[in-house]
Amino acid sequence: MNASDYRKFPVRYWDDVREGDDLPALAKKTSTIQLTMYTAATGIFHRIHYDLPFAKGDGLPGVLVHGPLHGAFITQVVTDWMGPRGFLKKVGWNNRGMAIAEETLTCKGLVKRKYTANGEHLVDCEIWNENEKGERLVVGSATVRLPRRGA
């Protein structure tokens, strides 16, 4: 990480976080090229993720965004928000709907709980993404450890 990264993602302190805070939304415009590259990188070679005629022949409206890529998108909402001194302790999600290539997904989050445990200053977040119709396609949660101000 270089100096400009620190300016883009300032340190988030546990002291400044409040339950009910929104995490900044993150828009992700998917593309067929991105899905093809993700297929190659991950080895998830089901044709519904890169072959439009095949996907349509399966009754789908287009090629589908990979489930793990949804997870990466909503995880980025948390890691951007927590900043360079935060630590992602746990993340998980469930896929609830399908996203189609070329669709913009909006990833969002909400601080659900702020607490201390075993000497750590923790924040639980609810995270999700929505399609252009506002339907939640992926829902999940994350736990982050944050530094204390002045520590």
N, C-alpha and C positions, 0 to 999 in steps of 0.2 A: 504494500500500500504506500503510495507516495503522498506528499503534502497536499495536493489538490483533492485527493480522496477524503482526507480528514475534514476539509472545508465543506465538501458535499454532504458528508455524513458526520455531523458533529457528535461529540460524546453525549450520550443520553444518561442522565443520572437518575437513580432510583428515587431520590428525594423529590424530583420534579414531576414524577409520573402520578397520575390520578386515575382511580378506577372510573371507567366510563369514557376515558380519552379515546378518540379515534386515531388509528394509525393512518398516515397519509396514503391515499389511494394510489394505485399503480396500474396504469393501462398497459396491456400487452396485446399488440396486434399480431395475430398469428398469420402464418403464410404456409403455402404448400412447400416451398423451399425449406423453411425452418423445420417442418415436420419430416421431410425427407432426410435432412441432416440429422435430426434427433433419432430417427429410425436407424441410421447407419451408426451413430455414436453409441446407442444403447443396445442394439441387437434386437429390438422389438420390431420384427419384420412382418407383422400382420398387414396385409395390403390395404386395409381400411384406413391406414394412416398416411398413405402416399399415392395410392392408385385410384383416381377419381372414377373411372368407368367401373372398376371392381366394387368400390364403395356404393355407387349408385345402383349397381346390380344386386347388392345386398339390401336394397331398400333404404339406404341412408341418404340424407340430403347433400352430403359431400364427404371429403376425407375428414376424419376425426382427430382432434388433439389427443395425444397420449395422456393417460391418467397420471403417470409420474411427472409429466411436464406441467400439468395443472399444479401438482404438489410443489414443484420447483418455483412456479410463479407465486403461489401464496406464501411460500417460505421467504421469498425475496422481500415481500412486504415487511416481514418481521425483521430480517437482517438489516435492511436499509434503515428501519426505524430505530433499532437498538444501538446502532453506531459501532465504531471500531473497538470499543472497550466492552461491549456487551458480549455475552456468551449464550448461544442457543443450546439449552439443555435438552429440550425435547420438542418434537414436532410430529404431528400426525394429521391425516385427512381422510375423508371418504368422498369418493366420486358419486355424485347424485344425478348427473345429467351429462349430455354430450355437447361438446363445442366443435364447431366446424371451422376448417381452415379459412382464413381471410376475415374472420370475425374478431372484433376487439373484445377482450375480456378485461374486466375491471376487478382488480384484487384489492381487498379491503381487510381491515382489522379493527379490533376493539379491545381495550384493556378491561379484563374481567375481574382480576384480583391482583392485589399488591400485598406482599407478605414477606416475612423472614422465616427461614427454616435452616437449621444446622449452620447458623452463622452466615448464610447466603441471603442476599436481597433479591427477591424473585418477583417476577411479573408473569401472570397467566394471561394469554391473549386468545380471543376467538378470531379465526381468520377464515376467509372465503373468497371465492371469485364469482362474478356475475357475467352473464352474457349481455348482449345489447338490449335485450328485453327486460333486464333486471332480474332474471331467474338465477338463483344460486345453484351453480353447477357442482361446486366443490366446497365442502365445509370442513373445518379442522380446528386445531388448537396448537398452541406453542407455549413453552415455558422458557423464560429468558432470565439470566442472572445479569444484574446491572451493578455498576460501581456506585458507591456513596459519594456524594459531594464532599470534597476535602479529605477523603481517605487516601 
